[in-house]
């Protein structure tokens, strides 16, 4: 017979479940961080494009560019 009691087996199952939930939360957090970083990069690139466009428009208005 097994020396593991039903109580120990339940506790082990609960611990494994908590570990799985913890790993899922860590993975979710990492994905969320990546999404946020990608979004920040996109906003930064969009701002750079707008800044460059504004500089080109200003230069064209002042007739520095043909």
mmCIF file of the N, C-alpha and C atoms, coordinates in Angstrom:
data_MODEL
# 
_entry.id   MODEL 
# 
loop_
_atom_site.group_PDB 
_atom_site.id 
_atom_site.type_symbol 
_atom_site.label_atom_id 
_atom_site.label_alt_id 
_atom_site.label_comp_id 
_atom_site.label_asym_id 
_atom_site.label_entity_id 
_atom_site.label_seq_id 
_atom_site.pdbx_PDB_ins_code 
_atom_site.Cartn_x 
_atom_site.Cartn_y 
_atom_site.Cartn_z 
_atom_site.occupancy 
_atom_site.B_iso_or_equiv 
_atom_site.pdbx_formal_charge 
_atom_site.auth_seq_id 
_atom_site.auth_comp_id 
_atom_site.auth_asym_id 
_atom_site.auth_atom_id 
_atom_site.pdbx_PDB_model_num 
ATOM 1   N N  . UNK A 1 1  ? 0.825  -1.187 0.000   1.00 0.00 ? 1  UNK A N  1 
ATOM 2   C CA . UNK A 1 1  ? 0.000  0.000  0.000   1.00 0.00 ? 1  UNK A CA 1 
ATOM 3   C C  . UNK A 1 1  ? 0.869  1.250  0.000   1.00 0.00 ? 1  UNK A C  1 
ATOM 4   N N  . UNK A 1 2  ? 0.259  2.275  -0.453  1.00 0.00 ? 2  UNK A N  1 
ATOM 5   C CA . UNK A 1 2  ? 0.962  3.542  -0.530  1.00 0.00 ? 2  UNK A CA 1 
ATOM 6   C C  . UNK A 1 2  ? 1.020  4.199  0.837   1.00 0.00 ? 2  UNK A C  1 
ATOM 7   N N  . UNK A 1 3  ? 2.121  4.871  1.087   1.00 0.00 ? 3  UNK A N  1 
ATOM 8   C CA . UNK A 1 3  ? 2.255  5.575  2.365   1.00 0.00 ? 3  UNK A CA 1 
ATOM 9   C C  . UNK A 1 3  ? 1.734  6.997  2.269   1.00 0.00 ? 3  UNK A C  1 
ATOM 10  N N  . UNK A 1 4  ? 1.281  7.403  1.093   1.00 0.00 ? 4  UNK A N  1 
ATOM 11  C CA . UNK A 1 4  ? 0.735  8.744  0.895   1.00 0.00 ? 4  UNK A CA 1 
ATOM 12  C C  . UNK A 1 4  ? -0.741 8.707  1.256   1.00 0.00 ? 4  UNK A C  1 
ATOM 13  N N  . UNK A 1 5  ? -1.096 9.552  2.187   1.00 0.00 ? 5  UNK A N  1 
ATOM 14  C CA . UNK A 1 5  ? -2.498 9.572  2.598   1.00 0.00 ? 5  UNK A CA 1 
ATOM 15  C C  . UNK A 1 5  ? -3.323 10.400 1.613   1.00 0.00 ? 5  UNK A C  1 
ATOM 16  N N  . UNK A 1 6  ? -4.613 10.290 1.720   1.00 0.00 ? 6  UNK A N  1 
ATOM 17  C CA . UNK A 1 6  ? -5.511 11.047 0.854   1.00 0.00 ? 6  UNK A CA 1 
ATOM 18  C C  . UNK A 1 6  ? -5.330 12.541 1.088   1.00 0.00 ? 6  UNK A C  1 
ATOM 19  N N  . UNK A 1 7  ? -5.098 12.932 2.331   1.00 0.00 ? 7  UNK A N  1 
ATOM 20  C CA . UNK A 1 7  ? -4.885 14.336 2.665   1.00 0.00 ? 7  UNK A CA 1 
ATOM 21  C C  . UNK A 1 7  ? -3.615 14.858 1.980   1.00 0.00 ? 7  UNK A C  1 
ATOM 22  N N  . UNK A 1 8  ? -2.549 14.077 2.026   1.00 0.00 ? 8  UNK A N  1 
ATOM 23  C CA . UNK A 1 8  ? -1.304 14.483 1.372   1.00 0.00 ? 8  UNK A CA 1 
ATOM 24  C C  . UNK A 1 8  ? -1.480 14.575 -0.144  1.00 0.00 ? 8  UNK A C  1 
ATOM 25  N N  . UNK A 1 9  ? -2.237 13.671 -0.708  1.00 0.00 ? 9  UNK A N  1 
ATOM 26  C CA . UNK A 1 9  ? -2.473 13.681 -2.146  1.00 0.00 ? 9  UNK A CA 1 
ATOM 27  C C  . UNK A 1 9  ? -3.251 14.930 -2.552  1.00 0.00 ? 9  UNK A C  1 
ATOM 28  N N  . UNK A 1 10 ? -4.247 15.289 -1.768  1.00 0.00 ? 10 UNK A N  1 
ATOM 29  C CA . UNK A 1 10 ? -5.019 16.496 -2.054  1.00 0.00 ? 10 UNK A CA 1 
ATOM 30  C C  . UNK A 1 10 ? -4.137 17.739 -1.941  1.00 0.00 ? 10 UNK A C  1 
ATOM 31  N N  . UNK A 1 11 ? -3.347 17.779 -0.901  1.00 0.00 ? 11 UNK A N  1 
ATOM 32  C CA . UNK A 1 11 ? -2.454 18.928 -0.706  1.00 0.00 ? 11 UNK A CA 1 
ATOM 33  C C  . UNK A 1 11 ? -1.470 19.039 -1.876  1.00 0.00 ? 11 UNK A C  1 
ATOM 34  N N  . UNK A 1 12 ? -0.962 17.907 -2.321  1.00 0.00 ? 12 UNK A N  1 
ATOM 35  C CA . UNK A 1 12 ? -0.043 17.908 -3.462  1.00 0.00 ? 12 UNK A CA 1 
ATOM 36  C C  . UNK A 1 12 ? -0.757 18.415 -4.714  1.00 0.00 ? 12 UNK A C  1 
ATOM 37  N N  . UNK A 1 13 ? -1.989 17.963 -4.942  1.00 0.00 ? 13 UNK A N  1 
ATOM 38  C CA . UNK A 1 13 ? -2.757 18.399 -6.107  1.00 0.00 ? 13 UNK A CA 1 
ATOM 39  C C  . UNK A 1 13 ? -3.021 19.908 -6.040  1.00 0.00 ? 13 UNK A C  1 
ATOM 40  N N  . UNK A 1 14 ? -3.333 20.396 -4.868  1.00 0.00 ? 14 UNK A N  1 
ATOM 41  C CA . UNK A 1 14 ? -3.568 21.838 -4.705  1.00 0.00 ? 14 UNK A CA 1 
ATOM 42  C C  . UNK A 1 14 ? -2.285 22.613 -4.979  1.00 0.00 ? 14 UNK A C  1 
ATOM 43  N N  . UNK A 1 15 ? -1.176 22.139 -4.461  1.00 0.00 ? 15 UNK A N  1 
ATOM 44  C CA . UNK A 1 15 ? 0.104  22.810 -4.699  1.00 0.00 ? 15 UNK A CA 1 
ATOM 45  C C  . UNK A 1 15 ? 0.430  22.843 -6.191  1.00 0.00 ? 15 UNK A C  1 
ATOM 46  N N  . UNK A 1 16 ? 0.206  21.742 -6.888  1.00 0.00 ? 16 UNK A N  1 
ATOM 47  C CA . UNK A 1 16 ? 0.470  21.685 -8.334  1.00 0.00 ? 16 UNK A CA 1 
ATOM 48  C C  . UNK A 1 16 ? -0.441 22.667 -9.072  1.00 0.00 ? 16 UNK A C  1 
ATOM 49  N N  . UNK A 1 17 ? -1.684 22.754 -8.643  1.00 0.00 ? 17 UNK A N  1 
ATOM 50  C CA . UNK A 1 17 ? -2.619 23.683 -9.271  1.00 0.00 ? 17 UNK A CA 1 
ATOM 51  C C  . UNK A 1 17 ? -2.181 25.122 -9.047  1.00 0.00 ? 17 UNK A C  1 
ATOM 52  N N  . UNK A 1 18 ? -1.757 25.439 -7.850  1.00 0.00 ? 18 UNK A N  1 
ATOM 53  C CA . UNK A 1 18 ? -1.285 26.794 -7.546  1.00 0.00 ? 18 UNK A CA 1 
ATOM 54  C C  . UNK A 1 18 ? -0.045 27.116 -8.379  1.00 0.00 ? 18 UNK A C  1 
ATOM 55  N N  . UNK A 1 19 ? 0.831  26.157 -8.532  1.00 0.00 ? 19 UNK A N  1 
ATOM 56  C CA . UNK A 1 19 ? 2.031  26.361 -9.361  1.00 0.00 ? 19 UNK A CA 1 
ATOM 57  C C  . UNK A 1 19 ? 1.634  26.626 -10.807 1.00 0.00 ? 19 UNK A C  1 
ATOM 58  N N  . UNK A 1 20 ? 0.681  25.851 -11.329 1.00 0.00 ? 20 UNK A N  1 
ATOM 59  C CA . UNK A 1 20 ? 0.227  26.068 -12.710 1.00 0.00 ? 20 UNK A CA 1 
ATOM 60  C C  . UNK A 1 20 ? -0.394 27.449 -12.884 1.00 0.00 ? 20 UNK A C  1 
ATOM 61  N N  . UNK A 1 21 ? -1.186 27.849 -11.915 1.00 0.00 ? 21 UNK A N  1 
ATOM 62  C CA . UNK A 1 21 ? -1.808 29.182 -11.970 1.00 0.00 ? 21 UNK A CA 1 
ATOM 63  C C  . UNK A 1 21 ? -0.731 30.262 -11.924 1.00 0.00 ? 21 UNK A C  1 
ATOM 64  N N  . UNK A 1 22 ? 0.251  30.080 -11.056 1.00 0.00 ? 22 UNK A N  1 
ATOM 65  C CA . UNK A 1 22 ? 1.348  31.041 -10.960 1.00 0.00 ? 22 UNK A CA 1 
ATOM 66  C C  . UNK A 1 22 ? 2.122  31.153 -12.260 1.00 0.00 ? 22 UNK A C  1 
ATOM 67  N N  . UNK A 1 23 ? 2.419  30.032 -12.870 1.00 0.00 ? 23 UNK A N  1 
ATOM 68  C CA . UNK A 1 23 ? 3.129  30.051 -14.154 1.00 0.00 ? 23 UNK A CA 1 
ATOM 69  C C  . UNK A 1 23 ? 2.302  30.735 -15.233 1.00 0.00 ? 23 UNK A C  1 
ATOM 70  N N  . UNK A 1 24 ? 0.995  30.472 -15.227 1.00 0.00 ? 24 UNK A N  1 
ATOM 71  C CA . UNK A 1 24 ? 0.116  31.114 -16.214 1.00 0.00 ? 24 UNK A CA 1 
ATOM 72  C C  . UNK A 1 24 ? 0.093  32.623 -15.999 1.00 0.00 ? 24 UNK A C  1 
ATOM 73  N N  . UNK A 1 25 ? 0.063  33.066 -14.750 1.00 0.00 ? 25 UNK A N  1 
ATOM 74  C CA . UNK A 1 25 ? 0.073  34.501 -14.463 1.00 0.00 ? 25 UNK A CA 1 
ATOM 75  C C  . UNK A 1 25 ? 1.391  35.152 -14.887 1.00 0.00 ? 25 UNK A C  1 
ATOM 76  N N  . UNK A 1 26 ? 2.491  34.460 -14.672 1.00 0.00 ? 26 UNK A N  1 
ATOM 77  C CA . UNK A 1 26 ? 3.793  34.989 -15.095 1.00 0.00 ? 26 UNK A CA 1 
ATOM 78  C C  . UNK A 1 26 ? 3.835  35.105 -16.610 1.00 0.00 ? 26 UNK A C  1 
ATOM 79  N N  . UNK A 1 27 ? 3.378  34.079 -17.309 1.00 0.00 ? 27 UNK A N  1 
ATOM 80  C CA . UNK A 1 27 ? 3.361  34.115 -18.775 1.00 0.00 ? 27 UNK A CA 1 
ATOM 81  C C  . UNK A 1 27 ? 2.462  35.240 -19.269 1.00 0.00 ? 27 UNK A C  1 
ATOM 82  N N  . UNK A 1 28 ? 1.291  35.404 -18.636 1.00 0.00 ? 28 UNK A N  1 
ATOM 83  C CA . UNK A 1 28 ? 0.382  36.476 -19.013 1.00 0.00 ? 28 UNK A CA 1 
ATOM 84  C C  . UNK A 1 28 ? 1.046  37.840 -18.792 1.00 0.00 ? 28 UNK A C  1 
ATOM 85  N N  . UNK A 1 29 ? 1.718  38.010 -17.671 1.00 0.00 ? 29 UNK A N  1 
ATOM 86  C CA . UNK A 1 29 ? 2.403  39.266 -17.380 1.00 0.00 ? 29 UNK A CA 1 
ATOM 87  C C  . UNK A 1 29 ? 3.497  39.563 -18.383 1.00 0.00 ? 29 UNK A C  1 
ATOM 88  N N  . UNK A 1 30 ? 4.236  38.544 -18.774 1.00 0.00 ? 30 UNK A N  1 
ATOM 89  C CA . UNK A 1 30 ? 5.299  38.744 -19.767 1.00 0.00 ? 30 UNK A CA 1 
ATOM 90  C C  . UNK A 1 30 ? 4.722  39.132 -21.118 1.00 0.00 ? 30 UNK A C  1 
ATOM 91  N N  . UNK A 1 31 ? 3.626  38.472 -21.504 1.00 0.00 ? 31 UNK A N  1 
ATOM 92  C CA . UNK A 1 31 ? 2.972  38.838 -22.772 1.00 0.00 ? 31 UNK A CA 1 
ATOM 93  C C  . UNK A 1 31 ? 2.453  40.265 -22.703 1.00 0.00 ? 31 UNK A C  1 
ATOM 94  N N  . UNK A 1 32 ? 1.888  40.629 -21.574 1.00 0.00 ? 32 UNK A N  1 
ATOM 95  C CA . UNK A 1 32 ? 1.354  41.979 -21.394 1.00 0.00 ? 32 UNK A CA 1 
ATOM 96  C C  . UNK A 1 32 ? 2.473  43.021 -21.479 1.00 0.00 ? 32 UNK A C  1 
ATOM 97  N N  . UNK A 1 33 ? 3.607  42.732 -20.860 1.00 0.00 ? 33 UNK A N  1 
ATOM 98  C CA . UNK A 1 33 ? 4.752  43.643 -20.940 1.00 0.00 ? 33 UNK A CA 1 
ATOM 99  C C  . UNK A 1 33 ? 5.216  43.809 -22.375 1.00 0.00 ? 33 UNK A C  1 
ATOM 100 N N  . UNK A 1 34 ? 5.246  42.709 -23.124 1.00 0.00 ? 34 UNK A N  1 
ATOM 101 C CA . UNK A 1 34 ? 5.672  42.775 -24.525 1.00 0.00 ? 34 UNK A CA 1 
ATOM 102 C C  . UNK A 1 34 ? 4.695  43.596 -25.353 1.00 0.00 ? 34 UNK A C  1 
ATOM 103 N N  . UNK A 1 35 ? 3.407  43.404 -25.114 1.00 0.00 ? 35 UNK A N  1 
ATOM 104 C CA . UNK A 1 35 ? 2.390  44.177 -25.828 1.00 0.00 ? 35 UNK A CA 1 
ATOM 105 C C  . UNK A 1 35 ? 2.553  45.661 -25.504 1.00 0.00 ? 35 UNK A C  1 
ATOM 106 N N  . UNK A 1 36 ? 2.752  45.987 -24.230 1.00 0.00 ? 36 UNK A N  1 
ATOM 107 C CA . UNK A 1 36 ? 2.931  47.387 -23.835 1.00 0.00 ? 36 UNK A CA 1 
ATOM 108 C C  . UNK A 1 36 ? 4.190  47.982 -24.447 1.00 0.00 ? 36 UNK A C  1 
ATOM 109 N N  . UNK A 1 37 ? 5.266  47.211 -24.488 1.00 0.00 ? 37 UNK A N  1 
ATOM 110 C CA . UNK A 1 37 ? 6.511  47.697 -25.088 1.00 0.00 ? 37 UNK A CA 1 
ATOM 111 C C  . UNK A 1 37 ? 6.326  47.925 -26.583 1.00 0.00 ? 37 UNK A C  1 
ATOM 112 N N  . UNK A 1 38 ? 5.646  47.003 -27.255 1.00 0.00 ? 38 UNK A N  1 
ATOM 113 C CA . UNK A 1 38 ? 5.380  47.162 -28.687 1.00 0.00 ? 38 UNK A CA 1 
ATOM 114 C C  . UNK A 1 38 ? 4.527  48.399 -28.940 1.00 0.00 ? 38 UNK A C  1 
ATOM 115 N N  . UNK A 1 39 ? 3.535  48.606 -28.099 1.00 0.00 ? 39 UNK A N  1 
ATOM 116 C CA . UNK A 1 39 ? 2.657  49.768 -28.248 1.00 0.00 ? 39 UNK A CA 1 
ATOM 117 C C  . UNK A 1 39 ? 3.437  51.062 -28.030 1.00 0.00 ? 39 UNK A C  1 
ATOM 118 N N  . UNK A 1 40 ? 4.296  51.083 -27.027 1.00 0.00 ? 40 UNK A N  1 
ATOM 119 C CA . UNK A 1 40 ? 5.115  52.271 -26.772 1.00 0.00 ? 40 UNK A CA 1 
ATOM 120 C C  . UNK A 1 40 ? 6.044  52.554 -27.950 1.00 0.00 ? 40 UNK A C  1 
ATOM 121 N N  . UNK A 1 41 ? 6.645  51.510 -28.501 1.00 0.00 ? 41 UNK A N  1 
ATOM 122 C CA . UNK A 1 41 ? 7.513  51.684 -29.678 1.00 0.00 ? 41 UNK A CA 1 
ATOM 123 C C  . UNK A 1 41 ? 6.728  52.244 -30.855 1.00 0.00 ? 41 UNK A C  1 
ATOM 124 N N  . UNK A 1 42 ? 5.525  51.737 -31.046 1.00 0.00 ? 42 UNK A N  1 
ATOM 125 C CA . UNK A 1 42 ? 4.693  52.225 -32.144 1.00 0.00 ? 42 UNK A CA 1 
ATOM 126 C C  . UNK A 1 42 ? 4.385  53.706 -31.956 1.00 0.00 ? 42 UNK A C  1 
ATOM 127 N N  . UNK A 1 43 ? 3.985  54.098 -30.742 1.00 0.00 ? 43 UNK A N  1 
ATOM 128 C CA . UNK A 1 43 ? 3.675  55.506 -30.485 1.00 0.00 ? 43 UNK A CA 1 
ATOM 129 C C  . UNK A 1 43 ? 4.908  56.382 -30.686 1.00 0.00 ? 43 UNK A C  1 
ATOM 130 N N  . UNK A 1 44 ? 6.057  55.873 -30.270 1.00 0.00 ? 44 UNK A N  1 
ATOM 131 C CA . UNK A 1 44 ? 7.292  56.634 -30.432 1.00 0.00 ? 44 UNK A CA 1 
ATOM 132 C C  . UNK A 1 44 ? 7.624  56.810 -31.919 1.00 0.00 ? 44 UNK A C  1 
ATOM 133 N N  . UNK A 1 45 ? 7.475  55.742 -32.689 1.00 0.00 ? 45 UNK A N  1 
ATOM 134 C CA . UNK A 1 45 ? 7.732  55.834 -34.135 1.00 0.00 ? 45 UNK A CA 1 
ATOM 135 C C  . UNK A 1 45 ? 6.750  56.790 -34.803 1.00 0.00 ? 45 UNK A C  1 
ATOM 136 N N  . UNK A 1 46 ? 5.482  56.719 -34.407 1.00 0.00 ? 46 UNK A N  1 
ATOM 137 C CA . UNK A 1 46 ? 4.486  57.623 -34.978 1.00 0.00 ? 46 UNK A CA 1 
ATOM 138 C C  . UNK A 1 46 ? 4.819  59.075 -34.648 1.00 0.00 ? 46 UNK A C  1 
ATOM 139 N N  . UNK A 1 47 ? 5.258  59.346 -33.435 1.00 0.00 ? 47 UNK A N  1 
ATOM 140 C CA . UNK A 1 47 ? 5.634  60.700 -33.052 1.00 0.00 ? 47 UNK A CA 1 
ATOM 141 C C  . UNK A 1 47 ? 6.845  61.164 -33.860 1.00 0.00 ? 47 UNK A C  1 
ATOM 142 N N  . UNK A 1 48 ? 7.802  60.278 -34.078 1.00 0.00 ? 48 UNK A N  1 
ATOM 143 C CA . UNK A 1 48 ? 8.972  60.635 -34.889 1.00 0.00 ? 48 UNK A CA 1 
ATOM 144 C C  . UNK A 1 48 ? 8.564  60.975 -36.317 1.00 0.00 ? 48 UNK A C  1 
ATOM 145 N N  . UNK A 1 49 ? 7.650  60.200 -36.870 1.00 0.00 ? 49 UNK A N  1 
ATOM 146 C CA . UNK A 1 49 ? 7.179  60.465 -38.231 1.00 0.00 ? 49 UNK A CA 1 
ATOM 147 C C  . UNK A 1 49 ? 6.464  61.806 -38.289 1.00 0.00 ? 49 UNK A C  1 
ATOM 148 N N  . UNK A 1 50 ? 5.620  62.076 -37.293 1.00 0.00 ? 50 UNK A N  1 
ATOM 149 C CA . UNK A 1 50 ? 4.930  63.371 -37.261 1.00 0.00 ? 50 UNK A CA 1 
ATOM 150 C C  . UNK A 1 50 ? 5.914  64.524 -37.125 1.00 0.00 ? 50 UNK A C  1 
ATOM 151 N N  . UNK A 1 51 ? 6.942  64.348 -36.299 1.00 0.00 ? 51 UNK A N  1 
ATOM 152 C CA . UNK A 1 51 ? 7.959  65.395 -36.134 1.00 0.00 ? 51 UNK A CA 1 
ATOM 153 C C  . UNK A 1 51 ? 8.712  65.636 -37.432 1.00 0.00 ? 51 UNK A C  1 
ATOM 154 N N  . UNK A 1 52 ? 9.088  64.569 -38.104 1.00 0.00 ? 52 UNK A N  1 
ATOM 155 C CA . UNK A 1 52 ? 9.797  64.705 -39.378 1.00 0.00 ? 52 UNK A CA 1 
ATOM 156 C C  . UNK A 1 52 ? 8.909  65.375 -40.422 1.00 0.00 ? 52 UNK A C  1 
ATOM 157 N N  . UNK A 1 53 ? 7.648  65.013 -40.449 1.00 0.00 ? 53 UNK A N  1 
ATOM 158 C CA . UNK A 1 53 ? 6.711  65.622 -41.391 1.00 0.00 ? 53 UNK A CA 1 
ATOM 159 C C  . UNK A 1 53 ? 6.563  67.114 -41.092 1.00 0.00 ? 53 UNK A C  1 
ATOM 160 N N  . UNK A 1 54 ? 6.470  67.460 -39.822 1.00 0.00 ? 54 UNK A N  1 
ATOM 161 C CA . UNK A 1 54 ? 6.350  68.875 -39.461 1.00 0.00 ? 54 UNK A CA 1 
ATOM 162 C C  . UNK A 1 54 ? 7.602  69.646 -39.873 1.00 0.00 ? 54 UNK A C  1 
ATOM 163 N N  . UNK A 1 55 ? 8.780  69.041 -39.713 1.00 0.00 ? 55 UNK A N  1 
ATOM 164 C CA . UNK A 1 55 ? 10.017 69.702 -40.132 1.00 0.00 ? 55 UNK A CA 1 
ATOM 165 C C  . UNK A 1 55 ? 10.046 69.894 -41.643 1.00 0.00 ? 55 UNK A C  1 
ATOM 166 N N  . UNK A 1 56 ? 9.613  68.865 -42.390 1.00 0.00 ? 56 UNK A N  1 
ATOM 167 C CA . UNK A 1 56 ? 9.587  68.996 -43.851 1.00 0.00 ? 56 UNK A CA 1 
ATOM 168 C C  . UNK A 1 56 ? 8.608  70.080 -44.287 1.00 0.00 ? 56 UNK A C  1 
ATOM 169 N N  . UNK A 1 57 ? 7.444  70.130 -43.652 1.00 0.00 ? 57 UNK A N  1 
ATOM 170 C CA . UNK A 1 57 ? 6.451  71.150 -43.996 1.00 0.00 ? 57 UNK A CA 1 
ATOM 171 C C  . UNK A 1 57 ? 6.973  72.545 -43.679 1.00 0.00 ? 57 UNK A C  1 
ATOM 172 N N  . UNK A 1 58 ? 7.635  72.685 -42.530 1.00 0.00 ? 58 UNK A N  1 
ATOM 173 C CA . UNK A 1 58 ? 8.181  73.991 -42.156 1.00 0.00 ? 58 UNK A CA 1 
ATOM 174 C C  . UNK A 1 58 ? 9.275  74.410 -43.124 1.00 0.00 ? 58 UNK A C  1 
ATOM 175 N N  . UNK A 1 59 ? 10.108 73.463 -43.515 1.00 0.00 ? 59 UNK A N  1 
ATOM 176 C CA . UNK A 1 59 ? 11.177 73.779 -44.461 1.00 0.00 ? 59 UNK A CA 1 
ATOM 177 C C  . UNK A 1 59 ? 10.591 74.142 -45.821 1.00 0.00 ? 59 UNK A C  1 
ATOM 178 N N  . UNK A 1 60 ? 9.557  73.458 -46.237 1.00 0.00 ? 60 UNK A N  1 
ATOM 179 C CA . UNK A 1 60 ? 8.928  73.763 -47.532 1.00 0.00 ? 60 UNK A CA 1 
ATOM 180 C C  . UNK A 1 60 ? 8.283  75.140 -47.482 1.00 0.00 ? 60 UNK A C  1 
ATOM 181 N N  . UNK A 1 61 ? 7.667  75.476 -46.350 1.00 0.00 ? 61 UNK A N  1 
ATOM 182 C CA . UNK A 1 61 ? 7.049  76.788 -46.228 1.00 0.00 ? 61 UNK A CA 1 
ATOM 183 C C  . UNK A 1 61 ? 8.068  77.898 -46.266 1.00 0.00 ? 61 UNK A C  1 
ATOM 184 N N  . UNK A 1 62 ? 9.221  77.641 -45.681 1.00 0.00 ? 62 UNK A N  1 
ATOM 185 C CA . UNK A 1 62 ? 10.247 78.677 -45.672 1.00 0.00 ? 62 UNK A CA 1 
ATOM 186 C C  . UNK A 1 62 ? 11.100 78.607 -46.954 1.00 0.00 ? 62 UNK A C  1 
ATOM 187 N N  . UNK A 1 63 ? 10.712 77.702 -47.836 1.00 0.00 ? 63 UNK A N  1 
ATOM 188 C CA . UNK A 1 63 ? 11.330 77.549 -49.154 1.00 0.00 ? 63 UNK A CA 1 
ATOM 189 C C  . UNK A 1 63 ? 12.795 77.129 -49.079 1.00 0.00 ? 63 UNK A C  1 
ATOM 190 N N  . UNK A 1 64 ? 13.129 76.363 -48.053 1.00 0.00 ? 64 UNK A N  1 
ATOM 191 C CA . UNK A 1 64 ? 14.468 75.791 -47.968 1.00 0.00 ? 64 UNK A CA 1 
ATOM 192 C C  . UNK A 1 64 ? 14.571 74.543 -48.838 1.00 0.00 ? 64 UNK A C  1 
ATOM 193 N N  . UNK A 1 65 ? 13.426 73.941 -49.084 1.00 0.00 ? 65 UNK A N  1 
ATOM 194 C CA . UNK A 1 65 ? 13.397 72.751 -49.938 1.00 0.00 ? 65 UNK A CA 1 
ATOM 195 C C  . UNK A 1 65 ? 12.729 73.126 -51.243 1.00 0.00 ? 65 UNK A C  1 
ATOM 196 N N  . UNK A 1 66 ? 13.161 72.532 -52.331 1.00 0.00 ? 66 UNK A N  1 
ATOM 197 C CA . UNK A 1 66 ? 12.528 72.843 -53.630 1.00 0.00 ? 66 UNK A CA 1 
ATOM 198 C C  . UNK A 1 66 ? 11.110 72.308 -53.683 1.00 0.00 ? 66 UNK A C  1 
# 
